[in-house]
Amino acid sequence: MTRFEPTLIVNELRVLKDGVVILSESFHVGLNIIKGHNSSGKTTTLDFLAFGLGSEEIPWKKQALLCDFVIAEVSLNGRRVTLKRQISEERQRPMHIFWGKLADAQASAFQGWELYPYKRSEHKLGFTQSLFLALGMPEAQGDGASNLTMHQFLRVIYADQPSLHQPIFRNDNWDSALTRETVGNYISGVYDDTLYSAQLEKRGLEKELGSAESELRSIFTVLAKSKQDIGIEFFGQQIVEAESRREALHKEILRLKSERTIQADKKRKSEETPFRKELDEAKRTLTSALDQVALKEAELADTNEFVMELDSRLISLEESEQARKYFGGLSFQLCPCCLAEVKPAGAAEGSCSLCKSPISGPAGDAQLLRMKNELRLQVTESQSIAKRRADELQELRRMLPSLRQELKKLEKKYDSATESWSSDLEMALEAAARDAGALDQEIKGLYENQRLASVIEELRKKRNSLVERIDDLQIKITTLEDAQEKLKHEVSAYISSTLGRLLRKDLYRQAEFKTAENVHFSFTDNKVAVDGSDRFSESSTVVLRLLFHVALLSASTKIKSMRFPRFLILDGIEDGGMELPRSHLLQRIIAEECATYEVEYQLIMATSQITPELDNNRFVVGREFTEDDRAIQILQ
């Protein structure tokens, strides 16, 4: 069977209490039906499943909260992964992920399990991002600065019982129109990776812009209080003038020292030593700074090369996976060595048709997923290290001009101290030396101010560059959104036409459903309208809600670009006081629609009044839940 990506299939569901399995269900590809009496645990079972996949806002029943963990083995684009979450009323519980089958996960107490938080951090992916990567789905920005989560997608994928009057999305305490619109457009495949990357880059640049503007405001606030000019050209001119005056004083000192009658005296020797120490210390400081610059440059180059190597490895892994998919299914009729006929007999399933050796299966796929995940984490960490080293290198380079200037000043002091001079010129030399010292301090302050002006100029350039890049990205985003509006219309039209066709099969209980010529839905408004009306009887609302989700699943099996994961959970088939013949017909409509799918999918639904045509092992999974044999039975 053909598989579109992304495709999510649930293979096993288990619920544990005190280490004992108290609920176990197996599912298959296609239509799965859980049957049981009212209040026997069907909805609780589906709640366990949704929670295990990452859902929030679950209305837990008392018995369910007595359980400890939910474990689910799922296939993500054909690769088996085991998920585990602790049952709790506390929001945003983390998820343990084992990149392999449930049997292997149970055999491993700790090794192979990885803990992922609900929300991502700077150095750690959240479980939503990890599952999205495994499904080949890009990140999507939601309301505000947050990214969309598995919970938001499960609000559409899981049509639960309490959401009777919510035809598209499950109830949520933090619901917003913007989030609903983004989820709807995302699962419809309207936005591509380029648009999402541009949106995420724009969000990151806006953060950098805010930081740069905040830093500039802080500097200008201080300068405003001191009434200080911060022009680089202004300080440069002042430095030139001050150094010219200092050079004139230096020449005067040398001239005075040359007009002497003795070569040296005790005073010259006593002053030479401290100048020499200061000069040596300044040379050591400058040398150390230059060494640090060289070291940081080498470290930054190494880090950048390491990131490039990691990116190359990721590309190689992707190419390796594609090559294995392409060549793994080749079969040979003739041996390439001796040209004898290759006989298929004896080749077990999952083995090479030529040499009969086992071909790497789910375990290899799981290991490939783990390697790709680890490489992405290393890329993120290495990029963070590279940015920090670049900032340190820039700071060191800013210090070099003042260090060189200090060395130059001390060298001139030392030259002046070592020049021979006559004692009768002592007063004149001391006066000149004091003036030179004052000029040195003035020049030092001017260099510090020039450095501050340089920092401000760099921040201004950075701010302007960020503004230009953000403007360019906004134009790009607008262009992509306009171009994809056509695709959005095509997907919406297919879902609407499919829903109208399914509604026309319903019993004649709702006049609008009988014709259903004009069907319109809005993810943003969370509404579905049929022939201009969006208010119907309780039972008709149930029919509309369930068939809309089936139409969404149908569209995903026909439109490959959709990101709806070809997976659906339906509950509340008999809600709203629905009569038995209508319930049975609704089940048959769903089953007949599923029978037309030519790609891999999974639909799990629960009913207390299964139609006889579907009451068989082909569709029904697990045991029937009753008052005496409930889904979970815990002695208190």
Sequence and secondary structure as in RCSB ss.txt:
>XXXX:A:sequence
MTRFEPTLIVNELRVLKDGVVILSESFHVGLNIIKGHNSSGKTTTLDFLAFGLGSEEIPWKKQALLCDFVIAEVS
LNGRRVTLKRQISEERQRPMHIFWGKLADAQASAFQGWELYPYKRSEHKLGFTQSLFLALGMPEAQGDGASNLTM
HQFLRVIYADQPSLHQPIFRNDNWDSALTRETVGNYISGVYDDTLYSAQLEKRGLEKELGSAESELRSIFTVLAK
SKQDIGIEFFGQQIVEAESRREALHKEILRLKSERTIQADKKRKSEETPFRKELDEAKRTLTSALDQVALKEAEL
ADTNEFVMELDSRLISLEESEQARKYFGGLSFQLCPCCLAEVKPAGAAEGSCSLCKSPISGPAGDAQLLRMKNEL
RLQVTESQSIAKRRADELQELRRMLPSLRQELKKLEKKYDSATESWSSDLEMALEAAARDAGALDQEIKGLYENQ
RLASVIEELRKKRNSLVERIDDLQIKITTLEDAQEKLKHEVSAYISSTLGRLLRKDLYRQAEFKTAENVHFSFTD
NKVAVDGSDRFSESSTVVLRLLFHVALLSASTKIKSMRFPRFLILDGIEDGGMELPRSHLLQRIIAEECATYEVE
YQLIMATSQITPELDNNRFVVGREFTEDDRAIQILQ
>XXXX:A:secstr
 B  SS EEEEEEEEEETTEEEEEEE  SEEEEEEB TTSSHHHHHHHHHHHTT       HHHHT  EEEEEEE
ETTEEEEEEEE  SSSS  EEEESS HHHHHH SSTTEEEE SS  SS   HHHHHHHHHT    B STT B  H
HHHHHHHEE SS TT SSS   TT  HHHHHHHHHHHTT S HHHHHHHHHHHHHHHHHHHHHHHHHHHHHHHHH
HT    HHHHHHHHHHHHHHHHHHHHHHHHHHHS SSS  HHHHHHHHHHHHHHHHHHHHHHHHHHHHHHHHHHH
HHHHHHHHHHHHHHHHHHHHHHHHHHHHT   SB TTT  B   TT  TTB TTT  B   HHHHHHHHHHHHHH
HHHHHHHHHHHHHHHHHHHHHHHHHHHHHHHHHHHHHHHHHHHS   GGGHHHHHHHHHHHHHHHHHHHHHHHHH
HHHHHHHHHHHHHHHHHHHHHHHHHHHHHHHHHHHHHHHHHHHHHHHHHHHHHTTS TT HHHHH   EEEETTT
TEEEETTB    HHHHHHHHHHHHHHHHHHHHH TT  S SEEEE  TTTTT  HHHHHHHHHHHHHHHTT  B 
 EEEEEESS  GGG STTTB S  B SSS S     
